[in-house]
């Protein structure tokens, strides 16, 4: 329960966000008839606008009704209820782990250790902080496992004495109690069975108490499936338990139990279907309880989900699984999900348990029947999930509890092994000492890892921390500098986006200077939206002139449409083409004039404008000033604000101010602060300038200082008043422009402290700049990259979703991969993912004119000791601890250089492949950049083996040296060859040279496969290793070798002569 509201109501987990929206949409029903009415039930997500719903409904029912009881059903409330229930489910799983271990091994200390291992496992701790279905599934799944374990034969039935794990004093009573009768639910199975009726109808009358654990298993299974449908795999546990029980019985009793077992299994199946029908009602068509025909919409949802999970689709989240080895889930589980100490112990114990199972398998009453269900489920389920395309450790949740039990068993089994006759007489009980050390150290280290991990929930999530930094350090259009008790704070204030062009108003004039000479082809508008919905077509006129009021423009064109918004309220995008290209000179000022004759209410312009210019190097897109609510003489701009902190306002900084029309006359701009409630003017200041666009089309920054500071009170309402006092032209005020990576990721900054940063009109950081990293790499995407990099002041990378996935398929994303490498300055010999995982400000030097200025990374930590979790699978960090990187444009930014760098990528080699089809080798047969750099760094063949060496200058000498080298290699390898070919009369001596050559070459090649460079030193070290190994083999065969040399020296000499 530490850090329950870890994301401060930002809803940063996408699955949880979706479930929260579903929860706030569904509503309790008034009757059972309504509950089972699939087409009309208010609890059915399909009926509340969510046509694609693949989660179980039991968790959302539990959370919704708990929210109703607690009166916490709002969007910012219900997810916290869900997180609390998720944590409770995880605690319930820990209790069930204790029960399972106790039933299997009858050792309360072992059970407590297993429960402790389960409670300190990091992945379940993480998932218990999310309102998702995983912990719900795990609880009911393990409950089903427990009831399956109750079906296994007990100690009394097996006639077994103390098991190896039975070491704790005080447990004898418990074992004796079981021997006297066992648990109630298996009481019938613990009695001696009386003679059954000879007829086949005997099973209808006998042992009905034995059905209890079967029915309970069915109930738990049905509820687990109603949480997550793939929990159906748990159904195999009960037949497995019955099979173990059946084999463990005396042969003379088996026939009498067959039909009882079949009856009980049938009842369990029926109960599971009933509970699934109750708690996943909309998997069926209804409308009543007995309407059990599968729901077509639900089935189609599952089919669509299965298609997405194959990886053979264009689904961005699937990219993270490209080229993942089959061991990926195991690696992440051991290092991150369980932690190295528990992960290593659990899987070592799994192997040891497997050995003991196979050693005892021939004995019907051996210890195998105690372990097999636990071991078999763990191995089979883990292998199944590891083989699937999506190799997430989250999908292995149903074996985390069983691995905890297996690890605890190993500790106590090692302790009990001291009784073995090989160790019993030892003066020091080393096995018990080792078992105690292993148990205590693994438990302590696992607790330490869990404690380190939970530290991420004691501090603000990185996206929130980064957002607060952005609000303080990334300028908005209007920035209030407030001196507080804790130092100066910045409060950015918005300037209205969008410009309304009306027929009776003066034309909108925008001055611009082409970067390169060329021909103007068209002007593009990101958004044009009519202020009327039924006024018919409007005509937008565009003129290109050499002065603001040029009576003889160079060119003109028109754009006619109804301009009715569709989807985006700001309108659709349009492009106006000139009939003839307009010649433009680099650096000369031109003027774009826009007017709207004959319209009643006008058209709203919003978002970026751009001029498409055809240059000698190809087409470019040059940004023009973005439409905002510009100031003219006589127009007063007012916006209200509430200070976040009390303090003294001394300055107001306008980040960028420009005269759109580029007129050289001086203008005066006044900024005032007023008390909105009291309607009192508190302070005023002015700045005079021509407000020209020098280095930036948005102008320069200006600071207005007040003669007397203004005392502001937190949460009191004030107004900023801005007006152009005199002078010609139209003044536009801009803030910084930031670029986000993709529509698939959470944008920065998040809304905090009353800010809505992306409001269409008053968003402080409203920006349409988006790289759309998942789009295919092509010429259009290249132009998009160049345009975004040209316009942006900052690049916000809010997680590893993009740089950690697109770069895994460089055949499809060569441009994107090169962009990431050059943005950060990642060396060619390094993987891009490695560079971004370790990146900190100042560590690398980028080549695109942006510097990494801030990193927000929340790693698990023990004091100053931090564990960089960015190397884990994406889902382990992307929700609650994503790494946020912020890049800032520098004066070194050169659009031509950027175009040269990114334009050098050969887009003709792009291969559109799905993640699944991205094999272990590049589809274009080209080495990745890091591998190519390593190959080139290793030197050429000539550099490795010099042409002027004696062996290359004198062939005869080379032949002698070659013979001696091969002979020496053969003699060195002969002890190995002699063992491998012992059945041959000559012991394989004629083949020893070939074995030596192959062995040396193979081992050197194998090292190369692990990126160890191929050099003469490598060859020498491998030869030395072979020499040492064969010296050991020769020593063990010394008598036979000496004898062979005395007896067969003539044969050896003959082989050498041949």
N, C-alpha and C positions, 0 to 999 in steps of 0.2 A: 504493500500500500504506500510505499515511499514514492513521492512525486506523482500522485494520481493525476493531477492536472498538468502533466509535464509539458504540454504544448500551449498552455495558457489560452485555451479555447480557440486555437487557430485551426484545429481539425486537420492536422498535417499527415495523418495516415489515410491514404485514399480508400482502402477497403472499409475502414472504420467510418470515414466520412460518408460513404455510400450507405452503410447500415444506419448511420444517424439520420440521414435524409429519409430512409425507409421508415425508421421508427417514428419520426415526426409526421409521417403521412398516414400510416395505418392507425386504426382506432379499435378499441374493444367492441366486441359484438354483444348483442342483448340476449342471445339464445343459442343453444346448440345447433338448431336448424340453420341459423345464420353462419355459425362457425364452419359448418361443413358445406356451405353453399359456395362452391369454388368461383362461380361466375359473379357473385355479388358480395361476397364477404369483405368487410372493411379491414380485415386482417391480411388479406391476400395482396402482396406487393404488386402483382399484375394488375389489380383493379385500382391501384393508386398511382399509376403513371410509371411504373418500373417494369417494363416488358421483359427485361433481361435480368432475372434473379436466379442465382444458382446456389445460394447459401441455404443452409437448413433454416427452418422456421421456428424450431423450438427455442433457440437463443433469443430471437427477436420477440417471441411471445413472452418469455420470462422477463426480459428487460422492460418491455412495454408495460406489463402489468405491475412490475415492481415500481416503475416510474409513476404509474397511476397511484399506487399506494403511497408513495413518497411525495406526490405532487411535484415531480421533476420530469416533465415530458417535453420541455422546450429544446430547441436545437442546441443551445449551450448548456444543457442540463442532462439530457438523456444519455449522452455518450459517457458521462461520468458515472451514471448508474450502471451502464454496461461494463465499464472498467472495474467497478467494485465487484460486480457479479463474476467477471472474468477472473479476478484475483481469488474470490471465494472458491470458484471451481478448481483453481490450481491448488489451493490448500486442501480441498477435498481429495484431489488426486494423491497428494502426499499421504493422507490418511489411508487411502486404499492401497498404496504401496506398502505401508506397514502391515495391513491385513493380509495382502498376498504373501509377503515374505513370512509372516507368522504361520500362515496355513501351510506353506511349502516346507519350512525348515524348523518350525517350532522352537525358535530361538529369539527371544524378545530383544536381545542386544543386537543381533543381526538385523532384525526388523527395524530397530531404531536407527541403525547405521544406514540402512537402505533408504529410510524416510529422510534422513539428513542429506544423503547424497542427492535424492530427488528434489528436496527443497532448496538446495544450493546450486542446482543446475541453472546455468545462466539463461538458456533459451526459454524455458518455461517462465522464468522470472520476467523476461522481456515481454513475452506474449501475454502475461497476466496484466501488463500495463496497457493492453489494447482491448478495445471492444470489438473483438472478432470472434469467430466460432471455434478457434483452435483449442482453447482451454476447456470449453464446454464439451467438445468431442473427446478430448483426452480423459476427462473425468468419467463420462459415461462409458467410454471404451475400456478404461481400466476397471470400472465396476463390472462390466461384462467379463473381463479377464478373471476377476476375483471369483465370480460365480462359476466360471469354467474350472477354476482350480479346485473349487469345492467338490466337483465331480470326480477329481482324481482320487485314486485309492489312498486311504489314510495309512498311518503307521501300523495301527492295530490290524487293519485288513491285510497288510503286507507281512505282518509278523516280524517286522524289523526292530532291531534294537536301536541304540543311539546312532544317529547319523554323524558324519564327520563334522558337520557344522554345529552340533549340540555340545557347547562348551560352557555355557553360562550357568553358574550355580543358581539353583532355584527354579530351573526350567524342568526339572524332573517331574514335578507335580503336574505340569501342563501336559507333558507327554503321557504321564500315567492317566491323566483325565481323559485323554483321547483314546488311550487303549481301553478304558472302561466304557467308552461309548461314543466319543467324538462329538462333533457339532450336531445340533438338532436337525439341520437341513439334510444331513447324511446319516441320520440315526438308523434308518432302515438298511443302509448299506453297511453299517457296522455290526449288524446282528448276523448270527448264523442263519442262513436261508433255509426255511422249512421246505419240504418237498412241494413243488408246484404241481398244479393239475396237469395231467397228461395231455389235455386238449389244448389247441392253439388259442382258446379263449381265456386261458389262465392269466395272460398279461393284463386283461381288463380288470382283474380283481386284486392283483398283487402289487405291493410296494408303491402305493400312491404317495407316500411321504417323500419318496426319492425324487419326485417330479419337481419339488420346490426349487432347488438350484437351477434346474433347467428353465423353469418359467421365469425366474428372476434374471437369468441370462438373456432370455428373449426380450424381456422388458428393457433391460439396459442396452441391448443391441439396437432395439428399435429407436430408443431415444438418441443413441450415438449417431445412427443413420439420419435422424431428424435434425442433427446438428451439422453433419457433413456426410454426404452420400457415400464417399469412398470408405467410410467406416464399415461398410458391408463386408469388407475383408475379414473383420473380426468374427464373422459367422463361422469361419473354419476352426476356431478355437474349440467349440463345443464338440464337434465330431472327433477332433484330435484328442480331447480329454477322454471321451468315451472309448476311443480306440486304445489309449494307454491303460485305462481301467480294465478293459476287456482282456487285453494281453496279459495283464498282471494277475488275473484271476486263475485259480486252478482249472485245469481243462475240464474236469467233471462238472464244474459249475457254469461254464460259459453258455452252453445251450439253453439253460434255464433263464438266462438274463437277456438273450438277444432281443426278444420281442419287447421287453420292458425298455431297453435302451432305445429301440426304434420308436416306441410310443412316446417316450420322453423327448426325443429329438423332434418328433412331429409337433408335440405341444409347444416346445420352445420356438419352432418356426412360426407357428400360428400366433403365439404371443408377440413375437417380434414384429410380424406384419400388422397386428392390431395396434401396437404402440406406435409404429411408424405411421399408420393411418391416422392416429389421433394427433400426433405432434407434427406431422408433415402433411396436413390435410389437402393441400393444394397441388400435391403430386398426382392427385386423382381428380377425375372429372366431376364427381358428386352428382346431384346436389346433396344427397343424404349420405349417412355414414356408409351405407352399402353400395354407393356408387363408386366402385373401385376400378373402373376403367382408367388407365393412365391418362393424365392430362397432356394433351399434345403440345401445349406451350411449354410446359415444364420439361418434357422430353426433348423438345427442340433446343431449349436453353442448354441442356446437358450436352447435346450434340455439338452445339456451337462452342461450348467450353472445351470439349475434347479436341476440336479442331485447333483452337488457339493453343492448347497445351502441347501439340505435336511439334511446334517450332517451324513447321513448313507453311507458315502464313506470314503476311506482312503485318506483324503486330509488334510495335516497338518494345514492349517489355520482354518479348522473347529473345531479343538480341543478347541479353545478359547471359544466356545459357549456351551461346555459340561456342563451340570448341571446348566445352567443359569435359574433363575426363570423367570416367565412371566413378573415380574415387573422390570426386569433388565434394559430395555430401559428407563422406567420411572425414575428409580433411577438415572441413568447416566444423563438423560436429566435435571432433577431437580438440581442435585448437580453440574454437570460440563457443560452441553450444554447450559443451561440458567443461571445457578447460583442459589443458594438457594433462594435469595429474589424474583427474577422474576419467578423462577420455582414454588415456593409455591403460589405466587399470581396468576399466570396464571391458575394453576389447581384448586385452590380454586374458582377462578372466573368462570372456566368452570363448576364446580358443581353448583354454584349459578345461572349461566345462564340457566342451565338445569332445575333447580327448577322453574325459572320464565317462561320458555317455557311451562312446563307442567301445570303451574297454568293458563296460558292464552290460552291453546290450543283449548278450546271450542269456543272461540271467533274468527270467521274468520278474524276479523280485529285487533286481539290482537298483542301484541309485539312479539309473537312467530315467525311470518313471517319475522320479521326483523333479528332474531337470528338463525333460524333453519338451514339455509344452512351453516353458519359459524360453528355453534356448531356441527351439524351432520357430516360435513366433518372431523372436528378435532377428534371427538370421534371414528368414524368408521375407518378412516385411521389409527389412532394410535392403535386401538385395533387389526386391521388386521396385522400391522407390528409387534406388540408386540407378537402376537400369532405365527408368523413365527419362524423358527428355528434360523435364523440369526437375533439376537435382537440388532442390532447396532443402536445407536442414529443417525448415519448418514442416515439411511434409513427412519428416521422420519422427514427429512428436510422439507417436504411439509406441516407440521403442525407448524413449528416454527413461520412463519409469522402470521398464524391464532391465535396461542396462544398469540402472542404479541398484536393483536387487542383485544382479549378477556380480557387480563389483563388491557389494557387501558380502555376498556368499564367499567370494574368493578370499577375502581377508580372514574369515572364520575357518574356511577350509584349510588355509595355510596354517593357521594356529593349531588346528586339530591334527594336521599331518605330523606333528611332533610325536604322536603316538605310534607312528610307523616304526617298525623294528629297526629300520636303518638309522633312525634318529633318536629312538627312545633311550638308548644308552649314553647319549652324548652328555658330557658334564654340564655344558651350557645349552639351554634350550634355544638354539639359534633360530629355528623356524618360528617359534612363538615370539622371540624378540623381533624377527623380521616382520611377522604379521602385525605386531603392535605398531612398529615403526611405519609400515605401509598404511595401516588404517588411520593412525593419528595424523600422519603427514599429509595424506591425500585429503582427509576431511578438512584439515586446517587450510591447506592450499586452495581447496575448492571453495571454502567459505571466503577466503581472501579474494579469490577471483570474482565471486558473486558480490562481495562488498565493493570491490573496485568497479564492477560494472554498474551497480546501482548508484554510483556517484553521478552518473550522467543525469539522473532524475533529481538531483539536488541543486542543479544550476539551470539557468534558462536554456532551452533548446537552441541550437546554433542558428536556426533561421530567425528566431526572435531576437537573439543577441545581435545578429548581423543587421536586422532591421533597425534596432535602436541605434546602432553605429551609423547606419545610412541616414537616419533622420537628423543626426548630429553633424555628419561630415559631408554628405552629398547635398549640394545646394538645390533648393527649390527656386521657383521664380522670385519670391519675396522671402527674405530670411531675417527674422527678428533675433537680435543678439541681446540676450537677457542675462544680466549679472545676478546670480543667485548665491545662496550661502555656500554652495558646493562648487563655485566657479561659474564660468560663462557657459550658458546653454544656448543652443540654436533651436529655434522653432520655425520650420519652413511653412510658408503660406502659399496657397495656389493662386495662379492667375488664370482666368477663364480661358479654356481651350475652345477653338472653333471661331469662325468668323461668318457673320450673316451678311450676304451680298444681296442688296435690294435694288430695285429698278431706279428709284428716285435718288438713291445715295450716289456719292461720287464713286468712280471706278476704284477698284482695289489695284494698287500699283506695287509691284515687287521688283526691286533692283537686284541684279545678280551679275556675277563676273564668271565667265567660263574658265575652267582650269586649263583646258587644252583647246587649241583651235579645232574647229570642226563645223558640222552642219547640224542645226537644231531640227529634229525630226518630229518631236511630239512633246506634250506636257501631260503628265499623269497626276491624277488626283486620287488620294487614298479613299476619301469619303466625300460624296456629294449627296445631300439630302434635301428634298423640297420641304418647305414649311407648310405647304398645302398638300392635301391628299387627293383632291379632285379638280385641280385647276388645269389639267391637261399638260401639253408639252411646253417646256421652257427652252429658251435658247441662250446659252452662255457664250459670250463673245470674248475672244482672246486676241490681243495685239502684242506684237514685239516691236519696240521702238528704241530709239537711242537717247531719249529724254523722257521724263515723267509725263510730259504733255505733248509728245511728238505728234504733230498733225499729219505727218507722212510716215506711218509705221513701216517697218521692213516687211512684215507679213501679218496676216490675220487668219483666223479660222473660227469655226463655231462648233459648239457641242449641244445637240438637242436631245432632250429626253424628258420624261415625267419626273425623273429623279426621286421616285418614291422609295423610301428605305425598305429594305427586305432583310430581316434578321437583325442586322446592326442598326440601331436607331439613328446613327450618324449618316447612314446611306451607303450606297455601293461604291465601288471604285470605277473610275472612268479614265479614258485616255483620249486626248484631243490631238489629232494629227494635222500637220500643215500640208497643204497641197503640194508645195515645193519646199525642199529643205532650206533653212535659213542659215546663210554663212555667218559664223561667229569667230571673233578674234579672241585669243587667250588674254585674260586680264582686263579687257575692256568692259565697261559697264553697259548693260542692256536693261530694258525695263519690260516686264510682263504686266499688261493691263487687262483686268477682268471686269466685265460689266454684264448686266442682266436686264436688257430693255424689255418693257412691256409686261413684267410679272407683277402680280399683286403683292405677295408677301416675301418672295425671294427664295434663296437657296442657302443652305448652311454648308460651309467648307470646313473640313476637319481632317486631321492626320497629315502625314507628310505629302509635300508636293515635290515633283522631280522633273527635270528636263532631260530628255533622252537626246544625246548628242553623238553623232557618228564621227569618230576621229580616224586618223590614219592607222591607229593601232586597233581599231574596232570600236564598237558602240560602248558608251559609258552612260551612267545615270548620275546626274549631278543634282544634289539636293537644293531645294529652294526654301526660303523661310516658311515655317509651318504656320497655318492660319491660327491666330489667337484673337482675343477681343481687344484690338489695338486702340490706342488713345489718340484723340485729336483734340485740338483746342475747343473748349466748351464741354467736353465729356468728362464726367467724374466716375472713376472706378472705385467701388467700395466692396470690401470683403470683411466679414467678421471672424474673430478668433477668440479662443479662451486660452490664456497661458496655462501651460502644464505645471509651472512652478512660479511662485511669487518672486519678484525681483525688480531690478531697475533696467529699463530699456533705454539704451544709449544710442544704438545704431540700427539702421535697417539696410541690408545689403540686397540690391537687385542684381541677380546673378548675370543676366544678359539683357541689355537694352539696345534696340536698333531702330533706326528710322527706315521703315520699309521702302520708302520712296528714294532714299539715299540723297536727300537734299543737303547741301553743304551749310546751310544757315544754322546758327546756334538756336537751340530750343531750351526751355526751362521746364524741368520736371519737379513736381512738388509731391512729397509724401507726408501725410499727417496721421496722427493717432488720435482717436476719439473714444470717449466713453459712450458706448452704445446705449446703455440703460439711462445714464444721466444726460445724454446728448450734449456732452461737453468736449470741446477741443482741448486735448492735453499737450500736444507738441506738434511741431511742423518743421520740415527741413527741405531744402531745394538743392538741385544740382543742374549745372548748365553744361551743354555739350552739343556737338552736331550729331552725336549718337550714330556715327557711321559704322559700317561693317568692315573692319580692317582685316584681321586674321580669321574671323569666324563670321558666318552669315548671320548669326544671332547677335552680333555686336559684342560689347565689352561689359565688364562688371563695374557697378557704381555703388558707392557707399554714401548714405545720407546720415549725417550725425545731427543729433538734437542738441541745442544749446543747454537745455536742462533735461536731465534724464527723467523718464516717465516711470513712476512707481506702479507696477502691475500686480494685481492680486490673482492668485491661482483660481481658475474656474470662473472668473468674472468675464463678462462679454465686452470685447472692445472691437473697434473697427480700424482697418487700414484704409486710408483714402489716398488715391493716386490720381493725379491730373497733369495734363500738359498745359502749362500756363500760357506759353506763347511759342511762336515759331511755326513754320510750315511742316508738312509731312505727317506721318502716322507712326507713333511709337509703339513697338511691341516688346513685351517683357517675357523672357524665357528662363526656364531653369535648366538643370542638367538633364541630359537624355541618357537613359540606360538601356542596355540591350539584354534581353533574357534569351535563354537557350532554346526553349521549346514550349509548345502548348501542352506537352505531356507532363511538365514538371511544375512545381509550385513556384510562382513568381515572387520576386523580392522587390521591395520590402513587403512584409505582411501588414495588415491593418492593425495598428496599435494606437492607444490613447486617443481614440476618436477619429483617427485618420482613415480615410478611404482613398488610398494612394492612386487607385486606378479609375476613379470616377471619370466618366466621359468628359465632363465639363470642368470639374474642380478637383481633379486628382493632382496631388502635388507632384507625383512622379509618373503621370500618364504618359505612356510611350507605346508606340506601335512597332518598335524595333524588336524583332524576334528572328533569330537565326534559323529556326525550324530545322534542327540538326537531323531529325529522322527523315526528312525529305531526301529523295534520291540525289546523289551528286551529279550535277549536269551544269550546262552553261548558265541556266537561269539561277541555279543555286549559287554559283560563283558570283554573279552580279548582285545577288541578294547579300552575300557576305561582304562584298566590297562596299555596297551602299550602307549596310548596317555599321560597319567599322568606320566609315567616313562620318556618319551622323552621330554616333554614340560618344558619350564622354566616359561612361563606365560600362563594364561588362559584369553582370551578376551571374555567377555559377552557384546555384543553390544546392546542388548535390552531385553525386557521382553518376547519376542516371545516364548522362550523355557521354561524358568522356570515358566512362567505364564500360560502355556497351558498343557504341558505333565503331570505336577503334578495334574492336574484336573482329570486325569483318572489313578489313581495309580494301578488299576487292570491290566492295560495294560503296565504301565511303573513303576513297583515297583523298579527296579534297577535305573532308571533315577531319580526317586523321592528320593531314598536314597542317590544317588550321590549328588544331590543338597543340601540335608539336611546336609550331612557330610562335603561337601566342605566349606560351610559357617559356620557350627556349629550351625544350627538352632535348638533351644530346641524342644523336642518332643511334648510339649504342645502347640506349636505355629504352625500355618499354614506356609508352606514353602513360599507361595506368600507374606505373611505378612513380613516375615524376609527379603526377598530380596527387598521388597518395601521400607523398612526403613533402610536397611543396610548402614553403614558407616564404614570406617577403624577403627579397634579397638573395634567395638561394639560386635562382635562375635568372637569365637575362633574355627577355622575349625579343622577337624580331619584327613584330607588327606595330610597334609604337604604343604599346600598352604595358604598364608595370603592375605586378601583383602588389597591392598596397595593404590588403587586409585578408586574414584567414581566420575563420571561426571553426574550430575543431574541438569536439567534446569526446575525448577518449576515456575509457576506463582507467582509473588511476588509484594508486596507493600512495598518498602524499605526492611527492615529486616524481615518483615512478609512473610513467604513462605507457599504455599499450596502444599502439597505432592500429585501430580496428578497421581502417580503410582497406586493408588487404582481405577482409572477410567478404563473404558474398554480399551483394547489394542490399538485400532486405535486412541485413543485420544492423546497418547504420542509416539507411536512407530515410527512415521515418523519424526516429528519435535522436539521432546523432549524425546528421549529414554534414559533410565537410563543405563549408561555404567559402568560395574564393571571390574576391572583388578586385577587378582590374581597372586601372584608371589610365585614360589617354594621356600621353606625354607630348611635349613639344617636338619629339623626334618622329611623331607620326607623319608619314609621307604616303598619300594614297597611291602614288605611282609605284613606289617600292612595294607596297602591299599587293598591288595588282601584279607586279612582276613575280613575287614569291608565290602567291596562290595561283596565278595564271600558269605557272610552270607545271602544274599537275596535269598529267595526260588524262583527260576525261574520256578519251576514246577507249581506254582500257577498263572502264567501269563495267562490272558484272553484277547485274541485278540478281542476287541470290538470297534465298531465305536463310534464316539462321541455321536451320537444320541441315541445309545443303552446304554450309560452310564447313568443309572437312578439316582434318588436322593439317592439311597442306593448302597453300594459297591456290585459289581456283584459277588465277592467271599465271601460275607456275613461276611467279617472281618471289624472291626472298623478301620478307618484311624488312623495314628500314634498319631495325636493330641487328638482325642477322646479317644483313648486307654490310653494315658498318663493321661488325666483328670479323667478317670474312676479309674485308679490305684491310683492316688493321693487322691481320695476321701475316700480311706480306704475300708477295708472289712466289711462285716456285723458284724463280731465279734468285730471289732474295734469301730463300731458305737454303738452297743448295747452289753454291756459287759455281758459275761455269769455269772459272780459272783455277778451281781446286785440282790437285794432282790426279785424283781419280777420274775427273772429267777430261783431263788433258792427255792421259796415257791409258788407252783401252786395256792393254795387257795387265797393267797394275790394277786397274779396276776389276778385271776378271779374277785375279788372285784374291783381292780383298773381298770381292763378292762371295767367292767360294768359301773363304775362311769365315766370313760373317754368317753365312747360311749354315755351315757346318757347326760353328759354335752355338748358334741358336738351336740346332737340332740336338747337340749334345746336352745343352741346358735343359731341353724339354723332354729328354729321354726318360727320366724317372716317371713323369706323368704319362707319356706314351706307353711305357711298359705296363703300367697299371691298367690303362684304358684298353689295351689290346693284349691282355695277358693270355688269351686263349690261342694266339698264333704261335707257331713254333719259334719264330724269330723275335717274338715279343713286340713286333711292329717297328723294329729298328729302321727298315728302309723308308718308313713313312714319317720318321721323327722330324726331318727337315720341313716337310709339308705341314706337320702339326705345329711346329715352331712358327713358321711364317703366318699361318692362319691365326694362331693364338695371339701373336704380337699385333697383327693387323686388326683383328677383331676388337681387342681391348682398347687400342688407340682410337679406333672408330667409335667405340662405345663411349669413351670419354668425350669425344667430339659431339656426340648426341646430347650430352649433358652440358654443352657450351664450353667445355674445357678445350682451349685452342690446340690445334695440331702444330707442334713445333718439334725440333730435334730434342729439346729437353723432355718433352712429354714422352717421346719414343724411348729415351734413355731411362726414364723413371719406370715405365711399364716393363722394360727389359729387366731392370733391377728387381722389380717385384716378382717377375717370373723366375728369376734366378734364386731368390730367397725361398720361394715356395718349393721349387724343385730340389733345392739343397735339403729342405726338410724331408721331402719324399725320398731322396737318395739316402739319407741317413737311416730312415726306417727300413730301406731295402739293401743296406750296405753289404750284407753277407751274400745275398743273391746276385747283386751286381758284380762283386768281385769274382764270384764263381763263374758267372756268365762270361766275364772278360777273359778268364783263364781258358775256358772250354771253347768259346766261339770266336776267338780273336781273328781266325782266318775268315770266317763269314763276314765279320765286321769290316775287315780290310778289303774284301771283295766288293762289298757295297760301296765303300768309299772310292774304289777305283772305277766302278761303273758310273 
